[in-house]
């Protein structure tokens, strides 16, 4: 999953390493480092083994991010549907 996250969020290797080290636990949602907080990951708790990850991000390559949909508002927008998946 990490290569897909790196590509979608436009992360550097250092930022990707930070996600790999400090990834969200099951049931948690975190902002992705870098990109001015324009991406968030939610890890959904599953019954049994495996992972399910929901990622929302702004595809604003070359443009400024919409600040109303970045940072904490984006984290909350990611957390809401993730909380309904079980």
Contact map, one row per residue, 1 for C-alpha under 8 A:
11111000000000000000000000000000000000000000000000000000000000000000000000000000000000
11111100000000010001000000000000000000000000000000000000000000000000000000000000000000
11111110000000000000000000000000000000000000000000000000000000000000000000000000000000
11111111000000000000000000000000000000000000000000000000000000000000000000000000000000
11111111111000000000000000000000000000000000000000000000000000000000000000000000000000
01111111111100010000000000000000000000000000000000000000000000000000000000000000000000
00111111111000000000000000000000000000000000000000000000000000000000000000000000000000
00011111110000000000000000000000000000000000000000000000101000000000000000000000000000
00001111111000000000000000000001001001100000000000000000101000000000000000000000000000
00001111111100000000000000000000001000000000000000000000000000000000000000000000000000
00001110111111110000000000000000111000000000000000000000000000000000000000000000000000
00000100011111110000000000000000000000000000000000000000000000000000000000000000000000
00000000001111111000000000000000000000000000000000000000000000000000000000000000000000
00000000001111111100000000000000000000000000000000000000000000000000000000000000000000
00000000001111111110000000000000110000000000000000000000000000000000000000000000000000
01000100001111111111000000000000000000000000000000000000000000000000000000000000000000
00000000000011111111100000000000000000000000000000000000000000000000000000000000000000
00000000000001111111111000000000100000000000000000000000000000000000000000000000000000
00000000000000111111111000000001100000000000000000000000000000000000000000000000000000
01000000000000011111111000000000000000000000000000000000000000000000000000000000000000
00000000000000001111111000000000000000000000000000000000000000000000000000000000000000
00000000000000000111111100000000000000000000000000000000000000000000000000000000000000
00000000000000000111111110000100000000000000000000000000000000000000000000000000000000
00000000000000000000011111111100000000001110000000000000000000000000000000000000000000
00000000000000000000001111110000000000000010000000000000000000000000000000000000000000
00000000000000000000000111110000000000000011110000000000000000000000000000000000000000
00000000000000000000000111111000000000000111100000000000000000000000000000000000011000
00000000000000000000000111111100000000000111000000000000000000000000000000000010000000
00000000000000000000000100111110000000011110000000000000000000000000000000100110000000
00000000000000000000001100011111000000011100000000000000000000000000000000100000000000
00000000000000000000000000001111100011111000000000000000000000000000001101100000000000
00000000100000000010000000000111111011111000000000000000000000000000000000000000000000
00000000001000100110000000000011111110000000000000000000000000000000000000000000000000
00000000001000100000000000000001111111000000000000000000000000000000000000000000000000
00000000111000000000000000000001111111100000000000000000000000000000000000000000000000
00000000000000000000000000000000111111000000000000000000000000001000011000000000000000
00000000000000000000000000000011111111110000000000000000000000000000011000000000000000
00000000100000000000000000000011011111110000000000000000110000001000111001000000000000
00000000100000000000000000000011001011111000000000000011110000000000011001100000000000
00000000000000000000000000001111000011111100000000000011100000000000000001100100000000
00000000000000000000000100001111000000111110000000001111000000000000000000100100000000
00000000000000000000000100111100000000011111000000001110000000000000000000000110010000
00000000000000000000000111111000000000001111100000111100000000000000000000000000010000
00000000000000000000000001110000000000000111110000111100000000000000000000000000011011
00000000000000000000000001100000000000000011111000110000000000000000000000000000000001
00000000000000000000000001000000000000000001111111110000000000000000000000000000000001
00000000000000000000000000000000000000000000111110000000000000000000000000000000000001
00000000000000000000000000000000000000000000011111000000000000000000000000000000000000
00000000000000000000000000000000000000000000011111100000000000000000000000000000000000
00000000000000000000000000000000000000000000010111110000000000000000000000000000000000
00000000000000000000000000000000000000000011110011111000000000000000000000000000000000
00000000000000000000000000000000000000000011110001111100000000000000000000000000000000
00000000000000000000000000000000000000001111000000111110000000000000000000000000000000
00000000000000000000000000000000000000001111000000011111000000000000000000000100010000
00000000000000000000000000000000000000111100000000001111100000000000000000000100000000
00000000000000000000000000000000000000111000000000000111110000000000000001000100000000
00000001100000000000000000000000000001110000000000000011111000000000000000000000000000
00000000000000000000000000000000000001100000000000000001111100001000000000000000000000
00000001100000000000000000000000000000000000000000000000111110000000000000000000000000
00000000000000000000000000000000000000000000000000000000011111111000000000000000000000
00000000000000000000000000000000000000000000000000000000001111100000000000000000000000
00000000000000000000000000000000000000000000000000000000000111110000000000000000000000
00000000000000000000000000000000000000000000000000000000000111111000000000000000000000
00000000000000000000000000000000000000000000000000000000000101111100000000000000000000
00000000000000000000000000000000000101000000000000000000010100111110110000000000000000
00000000000000000000000000000000000000000000000000000000000000011111110000000000000000
00000000000000000000000000000000000000000000000000000000000000001111111000000000000000
00000000000000000000000000000000000000000000000000000000000000000111110010000000000000
00000000000000000000000000000000000001000000000000000000000000001111111011000000000000
00000000000000000000000000000000000111100000000000000000000000001111111111100000000000
00000000000000000000000000000010000111100000000000000000000000000010111111100000000000
00000000000000000000000000000010000000000000000000000000000000000000011111110000000000
00000000000000000000000000000000000000000000000000000000000000000001111111111000000000
00000000000000000000000000000010000001110000000000000001000000000000111111111100000000
00000000000000000000000000001110000000111000000000000000000000000000011111111110000000
00000000000000000000000000000000000000000000000000000000000000000000000111111111000000
00000000000000000000000000000000000000000000000000000000000000000000000011111111100000
00000000000000000000000000001000000000011100000000000111000000000000000001111111110000
00000000000000000000000000011000000000000100000000000000000000000000000000111111111000
00000000000000000000000000000000000000000000000000000000000000000000000000011111111100
00000000000000000000000000000000000000000000000000000000000000000000000000001111111110
00000000000000000000000000100000000000000111000000000100000000000000000000000111111110
00000000000000000000000000100000000000000001000000000000000000000000000000000011111111
00000000000000000000000000000000000000000000000000000000000000000000000000000001111111
00000000000000000000000000000000000000000001000000000000000000000000000000000000111111
00000000000000000000000000000000000000000001111000000000000000000000000000000000001111
